[in-house]
Amino acid sequence: MTTTQWDIVRRMGFGKILKLKVDEIKSVLGHFVVDRLDTKNMVIRLANKRSRLTRIRYENCWSYHVGELG
């Protein structure tokens, strides 16, 4: 990931996830998302705020265009 992508992930409230070992990420992140994602409104609940998940935010963070997913 680029420095900009790391900064975006931190600003979204996921900074602690960046410190996880690669083999821990799949399980921890999966549980985190399932527990906190409101799929009806596409909002993820973070510590003290709610963050709307949009196509643009996803693409800017991961440099992966949604149209490429399938």
N, C-alpha and C positions, 0 to 999 in steps of 0.2 A: 504494500500500500504506500501511497505517496504521503508526504507530510500533510498536505491539504486534506487528504482522506482521513488521516488520523485525527486531525483537528475537528473535522465534521463529526466523526464518531464520538469524540469527547463532548462536543457541544450538544449532541443529541442525548447525552446522559449515559452512554455506554463505555466510558473511559476504563472502568475496571475490567471489562471483558477483554480489552487489548492486552492485559497482563497475563491472561490465562495461557497455559501451555496448549499447543495445537490439539493434542489428544483429549483435552478436557472440554474444548469449545463446543463440539457437537452436542453433547449431552446437556451441558449447562445452558447454552444459548437456546436450545430447543425448549427446555423447561421454562426458561425466562419468558420467551415469546408466547408460548401457549398460556402461561399464567396471566400475562399482562396485555395481550392483544385483544382489542375489541374489533372483530372482523366486520361487524355491521357498519361501524363508523370509520374503520381503518385508522384507529388511534391506539397507540401503545401508552399504557400508564407507566410513568417513571416515578421516581421518589416523590417529588413535589409538583409534578406537572404532567400534562398529557401532550403527546407529540403526534401530530397527524402524519401518517405515512402516505406520501404522494409519489407518483412515478418520477417526478423531477428530483425529489429528495433522494430517492433510492438510486437513481442514475448518477447523481452528483457524488454520492457517498461511495458507491462501488464501481463506478466507471463501467457499468454494464447496462446496456439498453434493454428495457423490458421487452421490446419486440423480438429480442434475440433468445428469449427463454424457451420458445417452443414452436 
